[in-house]
């Protein structure tokens, strides 16, 4: 007789696990906007927009990588009895 074992998917992710990542990304956004505003007043508005866009586009993959790796570290399969 073969007994079938099942698995339970369990996720233990909490908001505290990703809180620091969100704060750091908000700080990056604020710093890029501050740099953009500083360049905006320095007669280079196109450079300011390009700089802000570049910082946001380059930081987004790192944010997504951090979120997905944190999520995957908190997912486990536990055998059921």
PDB file as gemmi writes it, atoms N, CA and C in Angstrom:
CRYST1    1.000    1.000    1.000  90.00  90.00  90.00 P 1                      
ATOM      1  N   UNK A   1       0.836  -1.180   0.000  1.00  0.00           N  
ATOM      2  CA  UNK A   1       0.000   0.000   0.000  1.00  0.00           C  
ATOM      3  C   UNK A   1       0.882   1.245   0.000  1.00  0.00           C  
ATOM      4  N   UNK A   2       0.565   2.162  -0.875  1.00  0.00           N  
ATOM      5  CA  UNK A   2       1.348   3.383  -1.010  1.00  0.00           C  
ATOM      6  C   UNK A   2       0.595   4.517  -0.328  1.00  0.00           C  
ATOM      7  N   UNK A   3       1.283   5.189   0.582  1.00  0.00           N  
ATOM      8  CA  UNK A   3       0.644   6.340   1.227  1.00  0.00           C  
ATOM      9  C   UNK A   3       1.087   7.611   0.513  1.00  0.00           C  
ATOM     10  N   UNK A   4       0.127   8.439   0.234  1.00  0.00           N  
ATOM     11  CA  UNK A   4       0.436   9.694  -0.457  1.00  0.00           C  
ATOM     12  C   UNK A   4       0.681  10.790   0.567  1.00  0.00           C  
ATOM     13  N   UNK A   5       1.782  11.459   0.384  1.00  0.00           N  
ATOM     14  CA  UNK A   5       2.088  12.597   1.239  1.00  0.00           C  
ATOM     15  C   UNK A   5       1.874  13.866   0.446  1.00  0.00           C  
ATOM     16  N   UNK A   6       1.287  14.824   1.105  1.00  0.00           N  
ATOM     17  CA  UNK A   6       1.088  16.113   0.470  1.00  0.00           C  
ATOM     18  C   UNK A   6       2.018  17.145   1.085  1.00  0.00           C  
ATOM     19  N   UNK A   7       2.036  18.289   0.489  1.00  0.00           N  
ATOM     20  CA  UNK A   7       2.861  19.381   0.979  1.00  0.00           C  
ATOM     21  C   UNK A   7       2.001  20.616   1.172  1.00  0.00           C  
ATOM     22  N   UNK A   8       2.345  21.382   2.165  1.00  0.00           N  
ATOM     23  CA  UNK A   8       1.657  22.631   2.444  1.00  0.00           C  
ATOM     24  C   UNK A   8       2.600  23.784   2.127  1.00  0.00           C  
ATOM     25  N   UNK A   9       2.090  24.735   1.366  1.00  0.00           N  
ATOM     26  CA  UNK A   9       2.864  25.937   1.047  1.00  0.00           C  
ATOM     27  C   UNK A   9       2.685  26.924   2.184  1.00  0.00           C  
ATOM     28  N   UNK A  10       3.789  27.380   2.739  1.00  0.00           N  
ATOM     29  CA  UNK A  10       3.727  28.308   3.854  1.00  0.00           C  
ATOM     30  C   UNK A  10       4.587  29.522   3.561  1.00  0.00           C  
ATOM     31  N   UNK A  11       3.997  30.701   3.723  1.00  0.00           N  
ATOM     32  CA  UNK A  11       4.722  31.954   3.519  1.00  0.00           C  
ATOM     33  C   UNK A  11       4.746  32.713   4.835  1.00  0.00           C  
ATOM     34  N   UNK A  12       5.937  33.024   5.311  1.00  0.00           N  
ATOM     35  CA  UNK A  12       6.087  33.712   6.592  1.00  0.00           C  
ATOM     36  C   UNK A  12       6.547  35.151   6.415  1.00  0.00           C  
ATOM     37  N   UNK A  13       6.306  35.708   5.247  1.00  0.00           N  
ATOM     38  CA  UNK A  13       6.738  37.083   4.968  1.00  0.00           C  
ATOM     39  C   UNK A  13       5.867  38.067   5.734  1.00  0.00           C  
ATOM     40  N   UNK A  14       6.498  39.023   6.388  1.00  0.00           N  
ATOM     41  CA  UNK A  14       5.778  40.085   7.076  1.00  0.00           C  
ATOM     42  C   UNK A  14       6.234  41.423   6.525  1.00  0.00           C  
ATOM     43  N   UNK A  15       5.491  42.451   6.867  1.00  0.00           N  
ATOM     44  CA  UNK A  15       5.852  43.784   6.377  1.00  0.00           C  
ATOM     45  C   UNK A  15       7.204  44.227   6.919  1.00  0.00           C  
ATOM     46  N   UNK A  16       7.551  43.788   8.113  1.00  0.00           N  
ATOM     47  CA  UNK A  16       8.838  44.150   8.699  1.00  0.00           C  
ATOM     48  C   UNK A  16      10.024  43.616   7.916  1.00  0.00           C  
ATOM     49  N   UNK A  17       9.804  42.548   7.153  1.00  0.00           N  
ATOM     50  CA  UNK A  17      10.897  41.978   6.360  1.00  0.00           C  
ATOM     51  C   UNK A  17      11.270  42.850   5.171  1.00  0.00           C  
ATOM     52  N   UNK A  18      10.312  43.602   4.647  1.00  0.00           N  
ATOM     53  CA  UNK A  18      10.592  44.431   3.474  1.00  0.00           C  
ATOM     54  C   UNK A  18      10.565  45.923   3.789  1.00  0.00           C  
ATOM     55  N   UNK A  19      10.345  46.264   5.052  1.00  0.00           N  
ATOM     56  CA  UNK A  19      10.228  47.667   5.446  1.00  0.00           C  
ATOM     57  C   UNK A  19      11.500  48.458   5.125  1.00  0.00           C  
ATOM     58  N   UNK A  20      12.654  47.906   5.444  1.00  0.00           N  
ATOM     59  CA  UNK A  20      13.921  48.612   5.196  1.00  0.00           C  
ATOM     60  C   UNK A  20      14.164  48.803   3.700  1.00  0.00           C  
ATOM     61  N   UNK A  21      13.793  47.809   2.898  1.00  0.00           N  
ATOM     62  CA  UNK A  21      13.975  47.929   1.448  1.00  0.00           C  
ATOM     63  C   UNK A  21      13.122  49.057   0.884  1.00  0.00           C  
ATOM     64  N   UNK A  22      11.899  49.187   1.382  1.00  0.00           N  
ATOM     65  CA  UNK A  22      11.011  50.255   0.922  1.00  0.00           C  
ATOM     66  C   UNK A  22      11.565  51.610   1.330  1.00  0.00           C  
ATOM     67  N   UNK A  23      12.048  51.722   2.566  1.00  0.00           N  
ATOM     68  CA  UNK A  23      12.609  52.996   3.028  1.00  0.00           C  
ATOM     69  C   UNK A  23      13.833  53.410   2.220  1.00  0.00           C  
ATOM     70  N   UNK A  24      14.699  52.456   1.923  1.00  0.00           N  
ATOM     71  CA  UNK A  24      15.900  52.780   1.146  1.00  0.00           C  
ATOM     72  C   UNK A  24      15.521  53.236  -0.256  1.00  0.00           C  
ATOM     73  N   UNK A  25      14.537  52.573  -0.872  1.00  0.00           N  
ATOM     74  CA  UNK A  25      14.143  52.979  -2.214  1.00  0.00           C  
ATOM     75  C   UNK A  25      13.483  54.352  -2.204  1.00  0.00           C  
ATOM     76  N   UNK A  26      12.717  54.661  -1.166  1.00  0.00           N  
ATOM     77  CA  UNK A  26      12.120  55.996  -1.049  1.00  0.00           C  
ATOM     78  C   UNK A  26      13.224  57.043  -0.898  1.00  0.00           C  
ATOM     79  N   UNK A  27      14.269  56.716  -0.140  1.00  0.00           N  
ATOM     80  CA  UNK A  27      15.396  57.647  -0.006  1.00  0.00           C  
ATOM     81  C   UNK A  27      16.100  57.868  -1.349  1.00  0.00           C  
ATOM     82  N   UNK A  28      16.237  56.812  -2.141  1.00  0.00           N  
ATOM     83  CA  UNK A  28      16.847  56.949  -3.473  1.00  0.00           C  
ATOM     84  C   UNK A  28      15.987  57.847  -4.352  1.00  0.00           C  
ATOM     85  N   UNK A  29      14.689  57.670  -4.304  1.00  0.00           N  
ATOM     86  CA  UNK A  29      13.792  58.509  -5.102  1.00  0.00           C  
ATOM     87  C   UNK A  29      13.889  59.963  -4.667  1.00  0.00           C  
ATOM     88  N   UNK A  30      13.880  60.209  -3.357  1.00  0.00           N  
ATOM     89  CA  UNK A  30      13.967  61.593  -2.862  1.00  0.00           C  
ATOM     90  C   UNK A  30      15.304  62.237  -3.243  1.00  0.00           C  
ATOM     91  N   UNK A  31      16.388  61.472  -3.165  1.00  0.00           N  
ATOM     92  CA  UNK A  31      17.695  62.019  -3.543  1.00  0.00           C  
ATOM     93  C   UNK A  31      17.742  62.342  -5.028  1.00  0.00           C  
ATOM     94  N   UNK A  32      17.157  61.482  -5.856  1.00  0.00           N  
ATOM     95  CA  UNK A  32      17.167  61.758  -7.296  1.00  0.00           C  
ATOM     96  C   UNK A  32      16.281  62.948  -7.632  1.00  0.00           C  
ATOM     97  N   UNK A  33      15.154  63.083  -6.947  1.00  0.00           N  
ATOM     98  CA  UNK A  33      14.306  64.257  -7.186  1.00  0.00           C  
ATOM     99  C   UNK A  33      14.985  65.532  -6.713  1.00  0.00           C  
ATOM    100  N   UNK A  34      15.701  65.477  -5.593  1.00  0.00           N  
ATOM    101  CA  UNK A  34      16.436  66.655  -5.115  1.00  0.00           C  
ATOM    102  C   UNK A  34      17.534  67.042  -6.104  1.00  0.00           C  
ATOM    103  N   UNK A  35      18.233  66.043  -6.637  1.00  0.00           N  
ATOM    104  CA  UNK A  35      19.265  66.344  -7.636  1.00  0.00           C  
ATOM    105  C   UNK A  35      18.635  66.895  -8.901  1.00  0.00           C  
ATOM    106  N   UNK A  36      17.486  66.368  -9.274  1.00  0.00           N  
ATOM    107  CA  UNK A  36      16.785  66.875 -10.456  1.00  0.00           C  
ATOM    108  C   UNK A  36      16.340  68.301 -10.282  1.00  0.00           C  
ATOM    109  N   UNK A  37      15.831  68.642  -9.104  1.00  0.00           N  
ATOM    110  CA  UNK A  37      15.418  70.021  -8.847  1.00  0.00           C  
ATOM    111  C   UNK A  37      16.617  70.962  -8.818  1.00  0.00           C  
ATOM    112  N   UNK A  38      17.737  70.483  -8.299  1.00  0.00           N  
ATOM    113  CA  UNK A  38      18.942  71.312  -8.288  1.00  0.00           C  
ATOM    114  C   UNK A  38      19.415  71.593  -9.706  1.00  0.00           C  
ATOM    115  N   UNK A  39      19.357  70.589 -10.575  1.00  0.00           N  
ATOM    116  CA  UNK A  39      19.769  70.791 -11.963  1.00  0.00           C  
ATOM    117  C   UNK A  39      18.731  71.595 -12.745  1.00  0.00           C  
ATOM    118  N   UNK A  40      17.483  71.516 -12.311  1.00  0.00           N  
ATOM    119  CA  UNK A  40      16.418  72.251 -12.984  1.00  0.00           C  
ATOM    120  C   UNK A  40      16.670  73.762 -12.903  1.00  0.00           C  
ATOM    121  N   UNK A  41      17.185  74.204 -11.766  1.00  0.00           N  
ATOM    122  CA  UNK A  41      17.471  75.620 -11.601  1.00  0.00           C  
ATOM    123  C   UNK A  41      18.794  76.031 -12.216  1.00  0.00           C  
ATOM    124  N   UNK A  42      19.580  75.087 -12.670  1.00  0.00           N  
ATOM    125  CA  UNK A  42      20.904  75.387 -13.218  1.00  0.00           C  
ATOM    126  C   UNK A  42      20.872  75.418 -14.745  1.00  0.00           C  
ATOM    127  N   UNK A  43      19.790  75.815 -15.335  1.00  0.00           N  
ATOM    128  CA  UNK A  43      19.597  75.978 -16.783  1.00  0.00           C  
ATOM    129  C   UNK A  43      19.824  74.689 -17.582  1.00  0.00           C  
ATOM    130  N   UNK A  44      19.649  73.541 -16.953  1.00  0.00           N  
ATOM    131  CA  UNK A  44      19.766  72.263 -17.666  1.00  0.00           C  
ATOM    132  C   UNK A  44      18.575  71.373 -17.323  1.00  0.00           C  
ATOM    133  N   UNK A  45      17.369  71.774 -17.739  1.00  0.00           N  
ATOM    134  CA  UNK A  45      16.191  70.983 -17.367  1.00  0.00           C  
ATOM    135  C   UNK A  45      16.139  69.612 -18.040  1.00  0.00           C  
ATOM    136  N   UNK A  46      16.652  69.495 -19.253  1.00  0.00           N  
ATOM    137  CA  UNK A  46      16.634  68.206 -19.932  1.00  0.00           C  
ATOM    138  C   UNK A  46      17.558  67.227 -19.212  1.00  0.00           C  
ATOM    139  N   UNK A  47      18.714  67.700 -18.808  1.00  0.00           N  
ATOM    140  CA  UNK A  47      19.652  66.858 -18.057  1.00  0.00           C  
ATOM    141  C   UNK A  47      19.052  66.432 -16.727  1.00  0.00           C  
ATOM    142  N   UNK A  48      18.270  67.309 -16.102  1.00  0.00           N  
ATOM    143  CA  UNK A  48      17.622  66.969 -14.836  1.00  0.00           C  
ATOM    144  C   UNK A  48      16.610  65.849 -15.034  1.00  0.00           C  
ATOM    145  N   UNK A  49      15.795  65.941 -16.057  1.00  0.00           N  
ATOM    146  CA  UNK A  49      14.801  64.898 -16.320  1.00  0.00           C  
ATOM    147  C   UNK A  49      15.455  63.573 -16.688  1.00  0.00           C  
ATOM    148  N   UNK A  50      16.506  63.636 -17.481  1.00  0.00           N  
ATOM    149  CA  UNK A  50      17.231  62.417 -17.852  1.00  0.00           C  
ATOM    150  C   UNK A  50      17.872  61.783 -16.618  1.00  0.00           C  
ATOM    151  N   UNK A  51      18.432  62.599 -15.743  1.00  0.00           N  
ATOM    152  CA  UNK A  51      19.069  62.073 -14.533  1.00  0.00           C  
ATOM    153  C   UNK A  51      18.080  61.396 -13.604  1.00  0.00           C  
ATOM    154  N   UNK A  52      16.937  62.016 -13.380  1.00  0.00           N  
ATOM    155  CA  UNK A  52      15.916  61.421 -12.513  1.00  0.00           C  
ATOM    156  C   UNK A  52      15.399  60.126 -13.135  1.00  0.00           C  
ATOM    157  N   UNK A  53      15.121  60.154 -14.418  1.00  0.00           N  
ATOM    158  CA  UNK A  53      14.635  58.946 -15.089  1.00  0.00           C  
ATOM    159  C   UNK A  53      15.651  57.826 -15.061  1.00  0.00           C  
ATOM    160  N   UNK A  54      16.913  58.158 -15.264  1.00  0.00           N  
ATOM    161  CA  UNK A  54      17.973  57.146 -15.248  1.00  0.00           C  
ATOM    162  C   UNK A  54      18.123  56.503 -13.865  1.00  0.00           C  
ATOM    163  N   UNK A  55      18.066  57.326 -12.836  1.00  0.00           N  
ATOM    164  CA  UNK A  55      18.183  56.782 -11.479  1.00  0.00           C  
ATOM    165  C   UNK A  55      17.002  55.870 -11.169  1.00  0.00           C  
ATOM    166  N   UNK A  56      15.797  56.262 -11.538  1.00  0.00           N  
ATOM    167  CA  UNK A  56      14.625  55.430 -11.276  1.00  0.00           C  
ATOM    168  C   UNK A  56      14.671  54.127 -12.070  1.00  0.00           C  
ATOM    169  N   UNK A  57      15.045  54.220 -13.330  1.00  0.00           N  
ATOM    170  CA  UNK A  57      15.099  53.016 -14.169  1.00  0.00           C  
ATOM    171  C   UNK A  57      16.189  52.059 -13.696  1.00  0.00           C  
ATOM    172  N   UNK A  58      17.315  52.574 -13.262  1.00  0.00           N  
ATOM    173  CA  UNK A  58      18.406  51.708 -12.807  1.00  0.00           C  
ATOM    174  C   UNK A  58      18.164  51.139 -11.410  1.00  0.00           C  
ATOM    175  N   UNK A  59      17.401  51.838 -10.587  1.00  0.00           N  
ATOM    176  CA  UNK A  59      17.167  51.332  -9.230  1.00  0.00           C  
ATOM    177  C   UNK A  59      16.013  50.335  -9.170  1.00  0.00           C  
ATOM    178  N   UNK A  60      15.099  50.376 -10.121  1.00  0.00           N  
ATOM    179  CA  UNK A  60      13.943  49.476 -10.090  1.00  0.00           C  
ATOM    180  C   UNK A  60      14.323  47.995 -10.170  1.00  0.00           C  
ATOM    181  N   UNK A  61      15.247  47.566 -11.034  1.00  0.00           N  
ATOM    182  CA  UNK A  61      15.613  46.132 -11.032  1.00  0.00           C  
ATOM    183  C   UNK A  61      16.198  45.660  -9.704  1.00  0.00           C  
ATOM    184  N   UNK A  62      16.972  46.513  -9.038  1.00  0.00           N  
ATOM    185  CA  UNK A  62      17.527  46.127  -7.742  1.00  0.00           C  
ATOM    186  C   UNK A  62      16.422  45.984  -6.701  1.00  0.00           C  
ATOM    187  N   UNK A  63      15.429  46.862  -6.754  1.00  0.00           N  
ATOM    188  CA  UNK A  63      14.301  46.766  -5.835  1.00  0.00           C  
ATOM    189  C   UNK A  63      13.519  45.480  -6.081  1.00  0.00           C  
ATOM    190  N   UNK A  64      13.243  45.167  -7.328  1.00  0.00           N  
ATOM    191  CA  UNK A  64      12.502  43.949  -7.650  1.00  0.00           C  
ATOM    192  C   UNK A  64      13.284  42.705  -7.260  1.00  0.00           C  
ATOM    193  N   UNK A  65      14.595  42.721  -7.475  1.00  0.00           N  
ATOM    194  CA  UNK A  65      15.430  41.584  -7.078  1.00  0.00           C  
ATOM    195  C   UNK A  65      15.396  41.404  -5.563  1.00  0.00           C  
ATOM    196  N   UNK A  66      15.483  42.500  -4.827  1.00  0.00           N  
ATOM    197  CA  UNK A  66      15.451  42.410  -3.366  1.00  0.00           C  
ATOM    198  C   UNK A  66      14.107  41.882  -2.883  1.00  0.00           C  
ATOM    199  N   UNK A  67      13.009  42.355  -3.476  1.00  0.00           N  
ATOM    200  CA  UNK A  67      11.686  41.874  -3.072  1.00  0.00           C  
ATOM    201  C   UNK A  67      11.514  40.390  -3.371  1.00  0.00           C  
ATOM    202  N   UNK A  68      11.890  39.966  -4.568  1.00  0.00           N  
ATOM    203  CA  UNK A  68      11.661  38.565  -4.936  1.00  0.00           C  
ATOM    204  C   UNK A  68      12.544  37.620  -4.135  1.00  0.00           C  
ATOM    205  N   UNK A  69      13.786  37.987  -3.890  1.00  0.00           N  
ATOM    206  CA  UNK A  69      14.637  37.103  -3.093  1.00  0.00           C  
ATOM    207  C   UNK A  69      14.157  37.038  -1.651  1.00  0.00           C  
ATOM    208  N   UNK A  70      13.686  38.156  -1.111  1.00  0.00           N  
ATOM    209  CA  UNK A  70      13.140  38.136   0.243  1.00  0.00           C  
ATOM    210  C   UNK A  70      11.892  37.266   0.301  1.00  0.00           C  
ATOM    211  N   UNK A  71      11.032  37.390  -0.698  1.00  0.00           N  
ATOM    212  CA  UNK A  71       9.827  36.565  -0.734  1.00  0.00           C  
ATOM    213  C   UNK A  71      10.164  35.087  -0.854  1.00  0.00           C  
ATOM    214  N   UNK A  72      11.087  34.742  -1.744  1.00  0.00           N  
ATOM    215  CA  UNK A  72      11.453  33.335  -1.926  1.00  0.00           C  
ATOM    216  C   UNK A  72      12.117  32.738  -0.681  1.00  0.00           C  
ATOM    217  N   UNK A  73      12.812  33.567   0.088  1.00  0.00           N  
ATOM    218  CA  UNK A  73      13.423  33.074   1.318  1.00  0.00           C  
ATOM    219  C   UNK A  73      12.393  32.779   2.400  1.00  0.00           C  
ATOM    220  N   UNK A  74      11.188  33.316   2.250  1.00  0.00           N  
ATOM    221  CA  UNK A  74      10.156  33.114   3.268  1.00  0.00           C  
ATOM    222  C   UNK A  74       9.073  32.136   2.832  1.00  0.00           C  
ATOM    223  N   UNK A  75       9.280  31.458   1.717  1.00  0.00           N  
ATOM    224  CA  UNK A  75       8.325  30.439   1.258  1.00  0.00           C  
ATOM    225  C   UNK A  75       8.923  29.075   1.527  1.00  0.00           C  
ATOM    226  N   UNK A  76       8.117  28.215   2.116  1.00  0.00           N  
ATOM    227  CA  UNK A  76       8.595  26.857   2.383  1.00  0.00           C  
ATOM    228  C   UNK A  76       7.477  25.854   2.103  1.00  0.00           C  
ATOM    229  N   UNK A  77       7.888  24.665   1.730  1.00  0.00           N  
ATOM    230  CA  UNK A  77       6.978  23.549   1.530  1.00  0.00           C  
ATOM    231  C   UNK A  77       7.168  22.595   2.703  1.00  0.00           C  
ATOM    232  N   UNK A  78       6.099  22.371   3.450  1.00  0.00           N  
ATOM    233  CA  UNK A  78       6.164  21.494   4.607  1.00  0.00           C  
ATOM    234  C   UNK A  78       5.335  20.256   4.349  1.00  0.00           C  
ATOM    235  N   UNK A  79       5.887  19.086   4.608  1.00  0.00           N  
ATOM    236  CA  UNK A  79       5.103  17.859   4.363  1.00  0.00           C  
ATOM    237  C   UNK A  79       3.953  17.734   5.374  1.00  0.00           C  
ATOM    238  N   UNK A  80       2.826  17.279   4.879  1.00  0.00           N  
ATOM    239  CA  UNK A  80       1.679  17.025   5.757  1.00  0.00           C  
ATOM    240  C   UNK A  80       1.659  15.562   6.136  1.00  0.00           C  
ATOM    241  N   UNK A  81       1.129  15.289   7.305  1.00  0.00           N  
ATOM    242  CA  UNK A  81       1.091  13.902   7.796  1.00  0.00           C  
ATOM    243  C   UNK A  81      -0.209  13.227   7.464  1.00  0.00           C  
TER     244      UNK A  81                                                      
END                                                                             
